Amino acid sequence: MVIVKEVNKELVPKNLIHFEKMFSTEEQCVEYLIKLKYGIYKCPICKCEKYWVIRKYTFKCCSCGYRNFILEDTIFEYKKKTLLLYYRTIWYVVSQKNGSNAMNIQRILGLGSYNTAWAWLQKLRRSMVRMDVSKLSGTVEVDESYLGCAQKGGKRGRGSENKIPLIVGVELPPNSKELGRIRLRKIPNCGAFPLENFVIDNVEKGSTVITDGWNGYSKLESKGYKRIIEEVEEDQEELQHVHLIISLLKRWLLGTMQGSFSEKYIDYYLDEFVFRFNRRKSKDRGLLFYRLMEIAVSRPPTTVNEIKANEKRARSDQR
């Protein structure tokens, strides 16, 4: 079952001109964040609705004197630039049909540092994953694939060298030829443990999971799933929906990153691709902005140190 939160239309920019009117000052940006995060701001301690603004982002309750930093537990918590510039970055990212890269963000927004643009973009990509996202359900096709090319003489298929192993889940809605939602994850290998964990984390129990004959999926039925092993003719491709997603992912990486990407940041790219694919039918850029802002104000921030820590872990995994 897909859970869709009700949209507050007053908080959805209609177009670029409307966006500029909504966010022409830092005060408007703060007010928007309050409405999105709190609805009506109330003191977390005494529930009083009256407050003083003692600093730009710090409120003091008029009743009990409690001070609340309203950017806490949002992706803006450790920011050094204005909310106005962050909002413009988010609008630019969602308005690009095929994604964006740090160099474009630096150029469009006039940022002095490429590293600043890069860090912002990585944080936004991590914010494209909702913490309360509903799992895939019904009939779900699952298979592994790889990004990158093996060097000459390398293995093909499972166990390939110099490739990034991924697992893909594709929801297949009943009575429809269109694909539903997707999930992607980088995995260390194609053993049973990472494959089963992916299904448990991303697919509702009781769902039908279509796989190939790989024994890494052999225990899914004991985990509460109905497993179907797809059988195809010799001249047909197995699990075509998964392979279509991988083909689209590779094409997207080629267009957005010019085909150049690092394994240590692949999780960030996968997050953005999933966000865009699952909202591919939305023609309203303002709604995409609203949805991304919903996530941005409701999840803890990703710091540059955490991004670097992920980089170190990826390097360790490669050894």
C-alpha positions in Angstrom: 0.0 0.0 0.0 1.4 3.4 -1.0 1.0 6.1 1.6 0.7 9.5 0.1 0.7 12.5 2.5 -1.8 15.2 2.0 -0.4 18.3 0.2 -0.7 21.7 1.6 -1.3 23.6 -1.7 -0.4 26.9 -0.1 3.2 25.7 0.3 3.6 24.5 -3.3 5.2 27.0 -5.7 3.3 27.1 -8.9 6.2 28.2 -11.1 9.5 30.0 -11.0 7.9 33.4 -10.7 5.7 32.2 -7.8 8.7 30.7 -6.2 10.6 34.0 -6.4 7.6 35.8 -4.7 7.4 33.1 -2.0 11.1 33.3 -1.1 12.3 36.8 -1.8 13.6 37.3 1.8 15.2 35.1 4.5 12.2 35.8 6.8 9.9 34.2 4.2 12.2 31.1 4.1 12.1 30.8 7.9 8.3 31.1 7.9 8.0 28.5 5.2 10.2 26.1 7.2 8.0 26.6 10.3 4.8 25.9 8.5 6.3 22.8 6.9 7.9 21.4 10.0 5.5 22.5 12.8 2.3 23.7 11.1 1.7 26.2 13.9 4.8 26.8 16.0 4.4 25.8 19.6 6.9 25.6 22.4 8.1 22.0 22.8 7.9 22.4 26.6 4.7 24.3 27.5 3.0 24.5 24.1 2.8 28.2 24.1 2.4 29.7 20.6 4.0 33.1 21.5 7.8 33.6 21.1 10.5 36.1 20.5 13.1 35.7 17.8 16.3 36.2 19.6 18.5 35.1 16.7 17.6 34.5 13.1 16.8 30.8 13.7 16.4 30.6 17.5 13.1 31.2 19.2 12.5 31.9 22.9 9.1 31.0 24.4 7.3 34.0 25.9 5.9 31.7 28.7 8.6 29.4 29.9 11.7 31.0 28.2 12.7 27.8 26.4 15.0 28.4 23.5 14.5 26.3 20.3 16.9 26.3 17.3 14.3 25.6 14.6 16.9 24.2 12.1 17.7 21.4 14.5 17.2 17.9 13.0 16.9 19.3 9.4 19.4 19.1 6.6 19.9 22.9 7.2 21.2 22.4 10.8 24.9 22.9 10.0 24.5 25.3 7.1 26.8 28.3 6.6 24.8 30.0 3.8 21.3 31.5 3.9 18.1 29.4 3.6 17.3 31.5 0.6 20.3 30.1 -1.3 19.5 26.6 -0.2 15.9 26.9 -1.4 17.1 28.1 -4.8 19.5 25.1 -5.0 16.6 22.7 -4.2 14.4 24.4 -6.8 17.2 24.1 -9.4 17.8 20.4 -8.6 14.1 19.4 -8.9 13.5 21.6 -12.0 16.1 19.6 -14.0 14.4 16.7 -15.7 17.6 14.6 -15.9 19.4 15.6 -12.8 22.2 18.0 -12.1 25.8 18.0 -11.1 27.9 20.2 -8.7 29.6 22.1 -11.5 26.2 23.3 -12.9 25.0 24.3 -9.4 28.2 26.3 -8.8 27.8 28.1 -12.1 24.0 28.8 -11.8 24.1 30.0 -8.2 27.4 31.8 -8.4 29.0 29.8 -5.6 32.7 30.6 -5.1 33.6 27.0 -4.2 33.0 23.8 -6.2 33.3 21.8 -2.9 30.4 23.8 -1.4 28.2 23.0 -4.4 29.3 19.3 -4.3 28.6 19.0 -0.5 25.1 20.6 -0.9 24.2 18.3 -3.7 25.3 15.2 -1.8 23.3 16.2 1.2 20.2 16.8 -1.0 20.6 13.4 -2.5 20.6 11.8 0.9 17.5 13.8 1.7 15.7 12.3 -1.3 15.0 9.2 0.8 12.0 9.4 3.1 12.5 7.8 6.5 8.8 6.6 6.6 8.7 5.4 3.0 6.2 2.5 2.4 7.6 -0.7 1.1 7.0 -2.2 -2.3 4.1 -4.6 -2.4 2.0 -6.9 -4.5 4.2 -8.4 -7.2 7.9 -7.3 -7.1 10.6 -8.3 -9.5 14.1 -8.6 -7.9 17.5 -9.2 -9.4 21.1 -8.1 -9.2 23.1 -6.3 -11.8 26.4 -4.4 -12.1 27.7 -0.9 -12.9 31.0 -0.4 -14.6 32.9 -2.6 -17.0 35.1 -5.5 -16.2 38.7 -5.3 -17.4 39.9 -7.5 -20.2 39.9 -11.1 -19.0 37.6 -10.3 -16.1 34.6 -12.5 -15.2 31.1 -11.9 -16.4 27.9 -12.1 -14.4 27.9 -12.9 -10.7 31.4 -12.6 -9.3 32.5 -10.0 -11.9 35.6 -8.1 -11.1 35.9 -4.3 -11.0 32.2 -3.8 -11.1 29.7 -2.4 -8.6 27.1 -5.0 -7.6 23.6 -3.6 -7.2 20.2 -5.2 -6.4 17.0 -3.8 -7.9 13.4 -4.2 -6.9 10.6 -3.2 -9.3 6.9 -3.0 -8.3 4.6 -4.5 -11.0 1.1 -3.0 -10.5 -1.8 -5.4 -11.4 -3.5 -4.8 -14.8 -1.0 -2.3 -15.9 1.9 -2.4 -18.4 3.6 0.6 -16.6 6.2 0.0 -13.9 5.5 1.0 -10.3 8.0 2.2 -7.7 11.6 1.0 -7.6 14.3 0.5 -5.0 18.0 0.2 -5.5 20.9 -0.7 -3.2 24.6 -1.2 -3.6 25.5 -4.6 -2.1 28.9 -6.1 -1.1 28.2 -9.3 -3.0 25.5 -11.5 -4.4 25.3 -13.9 -1.4 22.1 -14.8 0.4 22.5 -12.4 3.3 22.6 -9.1 1.4 19.9 -10.3 -1.1 17.5 -11.4 1.7 18.1 -8.2 3.7 17.2 -6.0 0.7 13.9 -7.9 0.2 13.1 -7.7 3.9 13.9 -4.0 4.1 12.1 -3.0 0.9 9.2 -5.4 0.2 6.1 -6.1 2.3 5.8 -9.6 3.7 3.2 -11.6 1.9 4.2 -10.1 -1.5 5.1 -12.2 -4.5 8.8 -11.9 -5.4 9.9 -12.8 -8.9 13.5 -13.8 -9.2 15.8 -16.0 -11.3 17.0 -19.4 -10.2 19.9 -18.1 -8.1 19.9 -19.9 -4.8 20.7 -16.7 -2.9 16.9 -16.2 -2.9 16.0 -19.7 -1.9 15.0 -18.8 1.7 12.6 -16.0 0.8 9.5 -18.3 1.4 10.7 -19.0 4.9 10.9 -15.2 5.4 7.2 -14.7 4.6 7.3 -14.1 0.8 5.9 -16.1 -2.1 8.8 -16.7 -4.6 8.3 -17.3 -8.3 11.3 -18.3 -10.4 10.9 -16.8 -13.8 11.3 -19.1 -16.7 11.9 -17.7 -20.2 12.7 -19.0 -23.6 16.4 -19.2 -24.7 16.2 -16.1 -26.9 14.4 -14.0 -24.2 16.0 -11.9 -21.4 15.2 -12.8 -17.8 13.6 -10.2 -15.5 13.2 -7.6 -18.2 11.8 -4.9 -15.9 14.9 -4.9 -13.7 17.2 -4.8 -16.7 15.2 -1.9 -18.1 15.8 0.0 -14.8 19.5 -0.7 -14.9 19.6 0.5 -18.5 17.8 3.8 -17.6 20.2 4.2 -14.6 23.2 3.9 -16.8 21.8 6.3 -19.3 21.0 8.8 -16.5 24.5 8.5 -15.1 25.9 9.1 -18.6 23.9 12.2 -19.0 24.2 13.7 -15.5 27.7 12.6 -14.6 29.0 12.2 -18.2 29.5 8.6 -17.3 32.1 9.4 -14.7 31.1 8.4 -11.1 32.9 7.0 -8.1 31.8 3.9 -6.2 32.3 5.7 -2.9 29.4 8.0 -3.7 27.2 5.6 -5.7 24.6 5.4 -2.8 24.0 9.2 -3.3 23.4 8.8 -7.0 21.1 5.8 -6.5 19.0 7.9 -4.0 18.5 10.7 -6.6 17.7 8.3 -9.4 15.0 6.5 -7.3 13.6 9.8 -6.2 13.3 11.0 -9.8 12.0 7.7 -11.2 9.3 7.2 -8.6 8.1 10.8 -9.3 8.5 10.6 -13.1 4.8 11.2 -13.8 4.8 14.5 -11.9 4.9 17.5 -14.2 4.6 19.9 -11.3 8.1 21.0 -10.4 6.6 22.9 -7.4 5.2 19.7 -6.0 8.6 18.0 -6.3 10.1 21.0 -4.4 7.5 20.6 -1.7 8.1 16.9 -1.4 11.8 17.3 -1.1 11.4 20.1 1.4 9.1 17.8 3.5 11.9 15.3 3.7 14.6 18.0 4.3 12.9 19.3 7.4 12.1 15.9 8.9 15.4 14.0 8.9 18.7 14.6 10.6 21.4 16.3 8.5 24.2 14.6 6.6 27.5 16.3 7.5 30.5 16.5 5.3 32.4 14.4 7.9 29.8 11.6 7.4 30.1 11.8 3.7 33.9 11.5 4.1 33.4 8.6 6.5 31.3 6.8 3.8 34.1 7.4 1.4 36.6 5.8 3.7 34.3 2.8 4.2 34.0 2.4 0.5 37.7 2.4 0.0 38.1 -0.2 2.7 35.5 -2.4 1.0 37.5 -2.2 -2.2 40.6 -3.6 -0.6 
